[in-house]
Amino acid sequence: MSEEERIKEILMEQLKLDENSIDRDVSIDSLAIDSLELMELLVTIEEEFDISLDDAQLKKMETMGEMCDYILETIRDER
């Protein structure tokens, strides 16, 4: 499983979404993710990939694709 596929799987599990809900073009705002859910998601991703994410940076993301790209970039930068 690729890193991107694993991120998508974590998003589906943590946010209880189906695969269509986390398309790269889907607006994060449209998913109505509250701050607690976002923090739990960040912790899970950080633990899974042994990385540190900037929650302020993630809050600036508008789409699921932007969020995924930022996470993948962080994974590559920290390895």
N, C-alpha and C positions, 0 to 999 in steps of 0.2 A: 504494500500500500504506500502510495506517495505521501509526502508531507501534506500536500494540498488536500488529498482525499481524507487524511486523518483529521485535519483541521475541520473539514466539512462534517465529518462524523461526530466530532466533539460538539460542534455547533448544534447539530440535530439532537444529540443526546441532552446537552445542557439546557437548551432553549425549547426542547420538546417541539421541534419543527419537522415538517416533512421536507424531502429533498428539493421540491420545487420552491419552497419558501426561502431557500438560501442561495438562490441564483445570484451570480456576481452583480447583476444590475439592480437587485432588490435594495431598496432604501432601508437603512438600519432603523430609522424612525418609524417606518411602517410596521416593524416587528414589535414595537412597544416594549422594548427591553428596559426594565427598570435598573437602577444603579446597583442593587444587590445582585441581580442576575448577571450584570456586566462584570462585577468584581469576581463572582464565582467562576464565570467563564474565563477570565484572565488567569486566575489561579490555576485552573485545570490545564490551560494551554501552557502556562509557564512550567508547571510540573511535568507535563508530558514531554516537552521538548527541552527542558533544562535551560530556559531563557528568562530574561527579565523584560517585560513590556512596559512601556510608558503609558499609563492609563489616560493621561491628559492628551497624548497623541492619538490614542484610539478614539477618544471622545470627539475628535475632529473629523473622523471618517464618516462619509455619507452613505457609502454602499458596502454591501458584503464583500464585493471584489476589492475595494480599497482596504478593508480590514484584513482580508486574507493576504493581499500583497504585502502589507506592512508586517504581518506575522511571519511570512515566508522570508522577507528581507532580514528580519531580526534573527531568525534561525540561521540563515547563511552567514550573517555578520558575526554571530557569537560562536560559530564552530571553527 
